[in-house]
């Protein structure tokens, strides 16, 4: 189901204070992303990476420039994006209020690089975490849920 969530809250829970991400050893930082979005020399990349739940370990190694170009493309054409997909961390029968982005890392980084406050997501998880991410509460949920 689609929801609009607070990007700052998601970012803090998912990335922590330092916004960095890595694809098969290629690391990018939020500073590099912000610079890339404004760089007229960097070529935009329309081609998707295909690292979703259908292809969780895409073996294709792309360069840092490719990833930054993909993020730049998504930042410049937000109308062409789809909602990112978020689930919760699960271990055995326990579900934890920890967001796991299952599809959309380039999209979320594009939104963060643009400075957006909210992002559209498909969310499949705990109601307590959704309430926090949609600003219905300011209380960060920490209690796990046993779904047996």
Backbone as a printed PyTorch tensor [residue, N CA C, xyz], in Angstrom:
tensor([[[  0.8360,  -1.1680,   0.0000],
         [  0.0000,   0.0000,   0.0000],
         [  0.8900,   1.2430,   0.0000]],

        [[  0.5060,   2.2660,  -0.7550],
         [  1.3250,   3.4680,  -0.8840],
         [  1.0590,   4.4600,   0.2520]],

        [[  2.1420,   5.0370,   0.7460],
         [  2.0980,   6.0330,   1.8080],
         [  3.1280,   7.1100,   1.5050]],

        [[  2.9250,   8.2900,   2.0520],
         [  3.9170,   9.3510,   1.9920],
         [  4.5400,   9.4250,   3.3720]],

        [[  5.8630,   9.2720,   3.4180],
         [  6.5410,   9.2430,   4.7210],
         [  7.5790,  10.3490,   4.8210]],

        [[  7.9810,  10.6160,   6.0510],
         [  8.9770,  11.6170,   6.3720],
         [ 10.3570,  11.0670,   5.9970]],

        [[ 10.9700,  11.6770,   5.0080],
         [ 12.2570,  11.1900,   4.4920],
         [ 13.3680,  11.3280,   5.5260]],

        [[ 13.3160,  12.3850,   6.3400],
         [ 14.3410,  12.5880,   7.3700],
         [ 14.2900,  11.4600,   8.4130]],

        [[ 13.0860,  11.0830,   8.8250],
         [ 12.9600,  10.0000,   9.8070],
         [ 13.4460,   8.6730,   9.2210]],

        [[ 13.0660,   8.3840,   7.9810],
         [ 13.5310,   7.1520,   7.3320],
         [ 15.0450,   7.1530,   7.2040]],

        [[ 15.5900,   8.2590,   6.7750],
         [ 17.0440,   8.3690,   6.5980],
         [ 17.7920,   8.1430,   7.9040]],

        [[ 17.3090,   8.7360,   8.9890],
         [ 17.9680,   8.5510,  10.2870],
         [ 17.9520,   7.0980,  10.7330]],

        [[ 16.8270,   6.4120,  10.5170],
         [ 16.7360,   5.0120,  10.9230],
         [ 17.5330,   4.0960,  10.0050]],

        [[ 17.5480,   4.3940,   8.7120],
         [ 18.1680,   3.4970,   7.7360],
         [ 19.6670,   3.7570,   7.5510]],

        [[ 20.0410,   5.0290,   7.3930],
         [ 21.4350,   5.3600,   7.1360],
         [ 22.1880,   5.7990,   8.3830]],

        [[ 21.4870,   6.3450,   9.3560],
         [ 22.1590,   6.9310,  10.5030],
         [ 22.5460,   8.3700,  10.2020]],

        [[ 23.5040,   8.8870,  10.9430],
         [ 23.8800,  10.2930,  10.7870],
         [ 24.6550,  10.5550,   9.5080]],

        [[ 25.4670,   9.6010,   9.0670],
         [ 26.2420,   9.7740,   7.8380],
         [ 25.5380,   9.0410,   6.7130]],

        [[ 25.0440,   9.7900,   5.7500],
         [ 24.3180,   9.1730,   4.6520],
         [ 25.3170,   8.6970,   3.6080]],

        [[ 25.5450,   7.3940,   3.5990],
         [ 26.3970,   6.7560,   2.6000],
         [ 25.7120,   5.4700,   2.1660]],

        [[ 26.0490,   5.0210,   0.9750],
         [ 25.5170,   3.7480,   0.5010],
         [ 26.5510,   3.0840,  -0.3780]],

        [[ 26.4820,   1.7530,  -0.4520],
         [ 27.4560,   0.9970,  -1.2290],
         [ 26.7600,  -0.0390,  -2.1000]],

        [[ 27.1380,  -0.0800,  -3.3590],
         [ 26.7180,  -1.1360,  -4.2840],
         [ 27.9670,  -1.9040,  -4.6560]],

        [[ 28.0500,  -3.1560,  -4.2570],
         [ 29.1940,  -4.0370,  -4.5620],
         [ 30.5240,  -3.2860,  -4.4780]],

        [[ 30.7210,  -2.6150,  -3.3650],
         [ 31.9900,  -1.9450,  -3.1050],
         [ 32.1170,  -0.5380,  -3.6500]],

        [[ 31.1220,  -0.0260,  -4.3260],
         [ 31.1430,   1.3500,  -4.8280],
         [ 30.3790,   2.2150,  -3.8350]],

        [[ 31.1050,   3.0550,  -3.1220],
         [ 30.5030,   3.8740,  -2.0710],
         [ 30.1990,   5.2760,  -2.5760]],

        [[ 29.0480,   5.8090,  -2.1550],
         [ 28.7110,   7.2030,  -2.4300],
         [ 28.2460,   7.8520,  -1.1350]],

        [[ 28.5460,   9.1320,  -1.0020],
         [ 28.1340,   9.8930,   0.1750],
         [ 27.1000,  10.9370,  -0.2450]],

        [[ 26.3810,  11.4820,   0.7010],
         [ 25.3810,  12.5040,   0.4040],
         [ 26.0470,  13.7450,  -0.1860]],

        [[ 27.2560,  14.0600,   0.2330],
         [ 27.9610,  15.2160,  -0.3240],
         [ 28.2600,  14.9860,  -1.8080]],

        [[ 28.7070,  13.7730,  -2.1550],
         [ 28.9740,  13.4560,  -3.5590],
         [ 27.6890,  13.4950,  -4.3860]],

        [[ 26.5930,  13.0590,  -3.7860],
         [ 25.3070,  13.0530,  -4.4790],
         [ 24.8560,  14.4800,  -4.7570]],

        [[ 24.9220,  15.3440,  -3.7760],
         [ 24.5050,  16.7410,  -3.9650],
         [ 25.3450,  17.4340,  -5.0370]],

        [[ 26.6390,  17.1550,  -5.0230],
         [ 27.5410,  17.7240,  -6.0310],
         [ 27.2100,  17.1690,  -7.4140]],

        [[ 26.9530,  15.8720,  -7.5140],
         [ 26.6710,  15.2230,  -8.7950],
         [ 25.3870,  15.7600,  -9.4280]],

        [[ 24.3680,  16.0030,  -8.6240],
         [ 23.0970,  16.4980,  -9.1480],
         [ 23.2920,  17.8450,  -9.8430]],

        [[ 24.2230,  18.6540,  -9.3550],
         [ 24.4740,  19.9830,  -9.9300],
         [ 25.5640,  19.9840, -11.0010]],

        [[ 26.2650,  18.8690, -11.1860],
         [ 27.4090,  18.7980, -12.1030],
         [ 26.9420,  18.7010, -13.5560]],

        [[ 27.1650,  19.7530, -14.3610],
         [ 26.7210,  19.7070, -15.7560],
         [ 27.5200,  18.7110, -16.5980]],

        [[ 28.6800,  18.3130, -16.1330],
         [ 29.5360,  17.3780, -16.8800],
         [ 29.1450,  15.9170, -16.6590]],

        [[ 28.4610,  15.6250, -15.5690],
         [ 28.1050,  14.2420, -15.2610],
         [ 26.9110,  13.8050, -16.0990]],

        [[ 27.0790,  12.7190, -16.8100],
         [ 26.0270,  12.1920, -17.6790],
         [ 24.9530,  11.5030, -16.8410]],

        [[ 23.6820,  11.8190, -17.1320],
         [ 22.5620,  11.1580, -16.4560],
         [ 22.4300,   9.7330, -16.9750]],

        [[ 22.0560,   8.8090, -16.0760],
         [ 21.8910,   7.4030, -16.4290],
         [ 20.4280,   7.0210, -16.2690]],

        [[ 19.7690,   6.7460, -17.3910],
         [ 18.3630,   6.3520, -17.3600],
         [ 18.1980,   4.8640, -17.0590]],

        [[ 19.1690,   4.0580, -17.4160],
         [ 19.1160,   2.6010, -17.2440],
         [ 18.9830,   2.2130, -15.7660]],

        [[ 17.9730,   1.3900, -15.4070],
         [ 17.8460,   0.9700, -13.9970],
         [ 18.9250,  -0.0380, -13.6150]],

        [[ 19.1840,  -0.1370, -12.3300],
         [ 20.2240,  -1.0350, -11.8160],
         [ 19.7280,  -2.4600, -11.6270]],

        [[ 18.4370,  -2.6450, -11.4210],
         [ 17.8360,  -3.9780, -11.2290],
         [ 18.3810,  -4.7000, -10.0060]],

        [[ 18.3360,  -4.0230,  -8.8630],
         [ 18.7440,  -4.6640,  -7.6130],
         [ 17.5780,  -4.7550,  -6.6540]],

        [[ 16.4260,  -5.1750,  -7.1780],
         [ 15.2390,  -5.2930,  -6.3410],
         [ 15.1090,  -6.7040,  -5.7960]],

        [[ 13.9560,  -7.0330,  -5.2420],
         [ 13.7770,  -8.3580,  -4.6510],
         [ 13.8560,  -9.4790,  -5.6860]],

        [[ 13.6460,  -9.1630,  -6.9620],
         [ 13.7830, -10.1850,  -8.0050],
         [ 15.2490, -10.4430,  -8.3510]],

        [[ 16.0890,  -9.4390,  -8.1450],
         [ 17.5150,  -9.5300,  -8.4270],
         [ 18.2880,  -8.9830,  -7.2240]],

        [[ 18.2130,  -9.6480,  -6.0710],
         [ 18.7630,  -9.0530,  -4.8460],
         [ 20.2770,  -8.8670,  -4.8620]],

        [[ 20.9650,  -9.6400,  -5.6400],
         [ 22.4190,  -9.5190,  -5.6800],
         [ 22.8560,  -9.3430,  -7.1190]],

        [[ 22.5440,  -8.1980,  -7.6830],
         [ 22.9140,  -7.9080,  -9.0500],
         [ 24.4340,  -7.9810,  -9.1550]],

        [[ 24.9640,  -8.9290,  -9.9190],
         [ 26.4160,  -9.0980,  -9.9830],
         [ 27.1120,  -8.0510, -10.8500]],

        [[ 26.3370,  -7.2160, -11.5250],
         [ 26.9210,  -6.2160, -12.4000],
         [ 27.5780,  -5.1270, -11.5670]],

        [[ 28.8500,  -4.9210, -11.7780],
         [ 29.5650,  -3.8780, -11.0510],
         [ 29.5800,  -2.6370, -11.9310]],

        [[ 28.9760,  -1.6030, -11.4250],
         [ 28.9240,  -0.3250, -12.1330],
         [ 29.8670,   0.6490, -11.4280]],

        [[ 30.3240,   1.6380, -12.1670],
         [ 31.2510,   2.6260, -11.6150],
         [ 30.5220,   3.6220, -10.7090]],

        [[ 31.2910,   4.3390,  -9.9290],
         [ 30.7180,   5.3860,  -9.0850],
         [ 30.0180,   6.4200,  -9.9550]],

        [[ 30.6210,   6.7630, -11.0890],
         [ 30.0160,   7.7370, -12.0010],
         [ 28.6720,   7.2350, -12.5170]],

        [[ 28.5600,   5.9310, -12.7870],
         [ 27.2920,   5.3650, -13.2520],
         [ 26.2190,   5.5580, -12.1770]],

        [[ 26.5440,   5.1860, -10.9450],
         [ 25.5720,   5.3100,  -9.8510],
         [ 25.1890,   6.7690,  -9.6080]],

        [[ 26.1670,   7.6710,  -9.6160],
         [ 25.8630,   9.0880,  -9.4310],
         [ 25.0360,   9.6180, -10.6070]],

        [[ 25.3050,   9.1270, -11.8030],
         [ 24.5010,   9.5130, -12.9630],
         [ 23.0740,   9.0220, -12.8530]],

        [[ 22.8990,   7.8170, -12.3130],
         [ 21.5520,   7.2790, -12.0970],
         [ 20.7980,   8.1220, -11.0690]],

        [[ 21.4610,   8.4630,  -9.9820],
         [ 20.8550,   9.2980,  -8.9460],
         [ 20.5160,  10.6730,  -9.5180]],

        [[ 21.4180,  11.2450, -10.3200],
         [ 21.1680,  12.5560, -10.9390],
         [ 19.9400,  12.4910, -11.8480]],

        [[ 19.8420,  11.4410, -12.6490],
         [ 18.6850,  11.2870, -13.5340],
         [ 17.3860,  11.2590, -12.7240]],

        [[ 17.3580,  10.4610, -11.6620],
         [ 16.1550,  10.3480, -10.8410],
         [ 15.8390,  11.6540, -10.1140]],

        [[ 16.8730,  12.3890,  -9.7220],
         [ 16.6570,  13.6880,  -9.0660],
         [ 16.0680,  14.6970, -10.0390]],

        [[ 16.4960,  14.6300, -11.2930],
         [ 16.0390,  15.5980, -12.2950],
         [ 14.7050,  15.2340, -12.9330]],

        [[ 14.2840,  13.9820, -12.8140],
         [ 13.0200,  13.5360, -13.4130],
         [ 12.1770,  12.7880, -12.3840]],

        [[ 11.7610,  13.4570, -11.3090],
         [ 11.0000,  12.7670, -10.2590],
         [  9.6770,  12.1920, -10.7500]],

        [[  9.1260,  12.7600, -11.8100],
         [  7.8590,  12.2500, -12.3460],
         [  8.0080,  10.8600, -12.9650]],

        [[  9.2330,  10.4390, -13.2390],
         [  9.4610,   9.1190, -13.8320],
         [  9.7460,   8.0410, -12.7880]],

        [[  9.7190,   8.4230, -11.5180],
         [ 10.0380,   7.4530, -10.4760],
         [  8.7810,   6.7740,  -9.9400]],

        [[  8.9930,   5.6340,  -9.3440],
         [  7.9320,   4.8920,  -8.6750],
         [  8.2400,   4.8800,  -7.1830]],

        [[  7.2600,   4.5560,  -6.3340],
         [  7.5240,   4.5250,  -4.8920],
         [  8.6160,   3.5070,  -4.5390]],

        [[  9.4250,   3.8480,  -3.5400],
         [ 10.3860,   2.8750,  -3.0420],
         [  9.6100,   1.8360,  -2.2360]],

        [[ 10.2130,   0.6620,  -2.0160],
         [  9.5490,  -0.3940,  -1.2550],
         [ 10.2830,  -0.6140,   0.0590]],

        [[  9.5010,  -0.6250,   1.1460],
         [ 10.0610,  -0.7940,   2.4840],
         [  9.3410,  -1.9280,   3.1990]],

        [[ 10.1290,  -2.7620,   3.8530],
         [  9.6040,  -3.7890,   4.7490],
         [ 10.2750,  -3.5940,   6.1010]],

        [[ 10.0380,  -4.5100,   7.0240],
         [ 10.6960,  -4.4870,   8.3250],
         [ 11.6760,  -5.6410,   8.4210]],

        [[ 12.6560,  -5.4590,   9.2800],
         [ 13.6120,  -6.5350,   9.5210],
         [ 12.8950,  -7.6740,  10.2470]],

        [[ 13.1270,  -8.8860,   9.7850],
         [ 12.5350, -10.0730,  10.4050],
         [ 13.6210, -11.0860,  10.7180]],

        [[ 13.4740, -11.7410,  11.8510],
         [ 14.3530, -12.8400,  12.2410],
         [ 13.4740, -13.8970,  12.8760]],

        [[ 13.4070, -15.0480,  12.2220],
         [ 12.5230, -16.0990,  12.7090],
         [ 11.0890, -15.6170,  12.6740]],

        [[ 10.4080, -15.7340,  13.8100],
         [  9.0260, -15.2560,  13.9050],
         [  8.9260, -13.8230,  14.4150]],

        [[ 10.0730, -13.1700,  14.5900],
         [ 10.0780, -11.8240,  15.1470],
         [ 10.2240, -10.7800,  14.0500]],

        [[  9.4140,  -9.7370,  14.1690],
         [  9.4850,  -8.6050,  13.2560],
         [  9.9300,  -7.4090,  14.0810]],

        [[ 10.9020,  -6.6600,  13.5660],
         [ 11.4650,  -5.5230,  14.2930],
         [ 11.1380,  -4.2260,  13.5610]],

        [[ 10.9270,  -3.1360,  14.2970],
         [ 10.6050,  -1.8550,  13.6630],
         [ 11.8510,  -1.1770,  13.0840]],

        [[ 12.5440,  -1.9190,  12.2410],
         [ 13.7400,  -1.4300,  11.5580],
         [ 13.4350,  -1.4640,  10.0710]],

        [[ 13.4610,  -0.3080,   9.3900],
         [ 13.1190,  -0.3150,   7.9710],
         [ 14.1920,  -1.0000,   7.1270]],

        [[ 13.7300,  -1.7690,   6.1560],
         [ 14.6030,  -2.4040,   5.1750],
         [ 14.0930,  -1.9650,   3.8030]],

        [[ 14.9320,  -1.2650,   3.0680],
         [ 14.5470,  -0.8220,   1.7220],
         [ 14.7990,  -1.9830,   0.7780]],

        [[ 13.7180,  -2.5340,   0.2290],
         [ 13.8530,  -3.6910,  -0.6550],
         [ 13.9480,  -3.2920,  -2.1230]],

        [[ 13.5890,  -2.0700,  -2.4510],
         [ 13.7420,  -1.5740,  -3.8160],
         [ 13.7000,  -0.0530,  -3.7810]],

        [[ 14.7140,   0.5890,  -4.3760],
         [ 14.6620,   2.0360,  -4.5060],
         [ 15.8060,   2.8180,  -3.8900]],

        [[ 16.9810,   2.2260,  -3.7370],
         [ 18.0920,   2.9480,  -3.1200],
         [ 18.5060,   4.1800,  -3.9290]],

        [[ 18.5880,   4.0570,  -5.2450],
         [ 18.9390,   5.2240,  -6.0570],
         [ 17.8700,   6.3150,  -5.9140]],

        [[ 16.5940,   5.9050,  -5.8560],
         [ 15.5000,   6.8710,  -5.7420],
         [ 15.5440,   7.6130,  -4.4160]],

        [[ 15.7680,   6.8950,  -3.3290],
         [ 15.8010,   7.5720,  -2.0320],
         [ 16.9930,   8.5150,  -1.9510]],

        [[ 18.1240,   8.1120,  -2.5130],
         [ 19.3030,   8.9790,  -2.4970],
         [ 19.0820,  10.2140,  -3.3690]],

        [[ 18.3510,  10.0690,  -4.4680],
         [ 18.0080,  11.2260,  -5.3060],
         [ 17.1350,  12.2120,  -4.5190]],

        [[ 16.1550,  11.6820,  -3.8010],
         [ 15.2850,  12.5470,  -2.9970],
         [ 16.0680,  13.2510,  -1.8910]],

        [[ 16.9620,  12.5180,  -1.2370],
         [ 17.7920,  13.1270,  -0.1930],
         [ 18.7020,  14.1890,  -0.7920]],

        [[ 19.2790,  13.9100,  -1.9490],
         [ 20.1680,  14.8700,  -2.6020],
         [ 19.4570,  16.1440,  -3.0080]],

        [[ 18.1900,  16.0270,  -3.3700],
         [ 17.3700,  17.1990,  -3.7270],
         [ 16.9320,  17.9710,  -2.4920]],

        [[ 16.9710,  17.3230,  -1.3300],
         [ 16.5200,  17.9740,  -0.1000],
         [ 15.0390,  17.8190,   0.1640]],

        [[ 14.4170,  16.8060,  -0.4450],
         [ 12.9840,  16.5730,  -0.2270],
         [ 12.7030,  16.2510,   1.2400]],

        [[ 11.5070,  16.5800,   1.6800],
         [ 11.0950,  16.2840,   3.0600],
         [ 10.2950,  14.9890,   3.1500]],

        [[  9.6280,  14.6210,   2.0600],
         [  8.7740,  13.4320,   2.0680],
         [  9.0290,  12.6050,   0.8160]],

        [[  8.6840,  11.3200,   0.8880],
         [  8.8460,  10.4130,  -0.2350],
         [  7.6910,   9.4140,  -0.2240]],

        [[  7.2810,   9.0180,  -1.4140],
         [  6.2100,   8.0240,  -1.5330],
         [  6.8240,   6.6270,  -1.4650]],

        [[  6.1840,   5.7650,  -0.6780],
         [  6.6880,   4.4030,  -0.4960],
         [  5.5510,   3.3920,  -0.5720]],

        [[  5.9150,   2.1830,  -0.9260],
         [  5.0520,   1.0160,  -0.7270],
         [  5.5620,   0.4080,   0.5680]],

        [[  4.7060,   0.2890,   1.5590],
         [  5.1460,  -0.1610,   2.8820],
         [  4.4550,  -1.4600,   3.2600]],

        [[  5.2610,  -2.4130,   3.7060],
         [  4.7610,  -3.7130,   4.1580],
         [  5.4240,  -3.9990,   5.4980]],

        [[  4.7700,  -3.6380,   6.5850],
         [  5.4110,  -3.8640,   7.8630],
         [  4.5580,  -3.4440,   9.0400]],

        [[  5.2280,  -3.1770,  10.1420],
         [  4.5960,  -2.8890,  11.4160],
         [  3.8960,  -1.5310,  11.4130]],

        [[  2.7010,  -1.4980,  11.9780],
         [  1.9270,  -0.2590,  12.0580],
         [  2.6340,   0.7870,  12.9220]],

        [[  3.3240,   0.3450,  13.9680],
         [  3.9890,   1.3140,  14.8530],
         [  5.0940,   2.0750,  14.1100]],

        [[  5.8320,   1.3960,  13.2430],
         [  6.8660,   2.0790,  12.4720],
         [  6.2330,   2.9790,  11.4180]],

        [[  5.1700,   2.5220,  10.7920],
         [  4.4750,   3.3520,   9.8110],
         [  3.9300,   4.6250,  10.4580]],

        [[  3.3730,   4.5160,  11.6510],
         [  2.8750,   5.6970,  12.3670],
         [  3.9970,   6.7090,  12.6020]],

        [[  5.1770,   6.2190,  12.9560],
         [  6.3220,   7.1040,  13.1660],
         [  6.7550,   7.7520,  11.8490]],

        [[  6.8780,   6.9480,  10.7950],
         [  7.3540,   7.4660,   9.5140],
         [  6.3720,   8.4200,   8.8440]],

        [[  5.0750,   8.2770,   9.1280],
         [  4.0650,   9.1680,   8.5490],
         [  3.7230,  10.3430,   9.4720]],

        [[  4.5090,  10.5390,  10.5060],
         [  4.3570,  11.6720,  11.4350],
         [  3.1100,  11.6050,  12.3010]],

        [[  2.5120,  10.4320,  12.4460],
         [  1.3660,  10.3090,  13.3590],
         [  1.8200,  10.3050,  14.8120]],

        [[  3.1050,   9.9790,  15.0190],
         [  3.6920,  10.0050,  16.3520],
         [  5.1550,  10.3960,  16.2310]],

        [[  5.6920,  10.9540,  17.2940],
         [  7.1180,  11.2730,  17.3380],
         [  7.8940,  10.2130,  18.1220]],

        [[  7.1860,   9.2340,  18.6740],
         [  7.8230,   8.1790,  19.4470],
         [  8.3860,   7.1130,  18.5220]],

        [[  9.7090,   6.9370,  18.5670],
         [ 10.3550,   5.9160,  17.7440],
         [ 10.0220,   4.5500,  18.3290]],

        [[  9.4120,   3.6620,  17.5370],
         [  9.0760,   2.3420,  18.0830],
         [ 10.3160,   1.4500,  18.1690]],

        [[ 10.4390,   0.7230,  19.2620],
         [ 11.5810,  -0.1790,  19.4200],
         [ 11.1570,  -1.5890,  19.7960]],

        [[  9.8780,  -1.8100,  20.0710],
         [  9.4350,  -3.1290,  20.5110],
         [  9.2460,  -4.0600,  19.3110]],

        [[  9.8310,  -5.2560,  19.3720],
         [  9.6190,  -6.2350,  18.3070],
         [  8.2090,  -6.8360,  18.3990]],

        [[  7.8110,  -7.5010,  17.3500],
         [  6.4890,  -8.1150,  17.3050],
         [  6.6380,  -9.5920,  16.9390]],

        [[  6.0430, -10.4600,  17.7220],
         [  6.0450, -11.8960,  17.4400],
         [  4.7870, -12.1930,  16.6390]],

        [[  4.9460, -12.6160,  15.3770],
         [  3.7760, -12.8330,  14.5280],
         [  3.4110, -14.3080,  14.3590]],

        [[  3.6910, -15.1140,  15.3910],
         [  3.2360, -16.5050,  15.3670],
         [  1.7860, -16.5900,  15.7190]]])
